[in-house]
Amino acid sequence: MKKSFQYLVFSTMIFSLLFTSCVSNKKYVASEDKVYNLRKDSVNKSVQLDECYDQVKNLKNEKASLQYDKSSLQNDKASLQIENSEGQDNLKALSDESKLTIEAQAKRLRDFQEIIQTQSDIMNNLKNSISEALINFEADELSVYLENGKVYVSLQEKLLFKSGSDVVDSKGKEALKKLAQVLKSTKDINVIIEGHTDNVPIQTKLYKDNWDLSAARATTIVRILTKDNGFDEKRITASGRSQFHPVQANETDEGRAGNRRTEVILSPDLKELYKLLNQ
């Protein structure tokens, strides 16, 4: 009986130890699992935390970039406002200058028209004065007319010269004297004397051809107007045109007689007009 009791007690102790051992092993395993999970959670949290740090860093960089962009935009806005203000000032200046330019152009046009009208009046008065001075001469001896703003006094050969000569007759000298009196009293005109011939060739000791004859006749008229009658030599030019500018056909005696002429061409002095155009 005593042995049976001892056996029972021993068995109970063994069972208790085994049971206790089993319970402790389960707790250990459970603790290891818990530690593993905690470590795993810790790693995940650490990764998430790093990601948060990166996001914060990126947000800070974006904020700095936005602030820089904002500052740049504000600077650009200020520059544009300055440029806009300068542009408005320039536009106003251009507008004012344009108004002045238009006014100046209008004044220039008025001045131009006044000069043209003044010159036209001068030439018309000159034509009338010459016509009155030469009224006693016949229509087949000379003519006075206005063309393209110039006064033409066309003197026929029969009034001035004998055929093939550059010596002026007395009646021709009388006409030139009356013409010179009018010219001397008229300022701001220039005079060209043109000698013209018909197409009949000439060759003498004095003249090789019609060029020589026309130039000699024009020069003779210039000398009479200047040397004999006091017209300003700086305002007159002699020009020989030979046979190449006829006013009539050279097929008839009448036509050739009409082409043998000396033309006194009176032009207005255009210095004031050129001065205005060059402004």
Beta strands, then each sheet from edge to edge (+ up, - down):
strand 1: 142-147
strand 2: 150-156
strand 3: 189-196
strand 4: 236-240
strand 5: 261-268
sheet 1: 1+ 2- 5+ 3- 4-
end
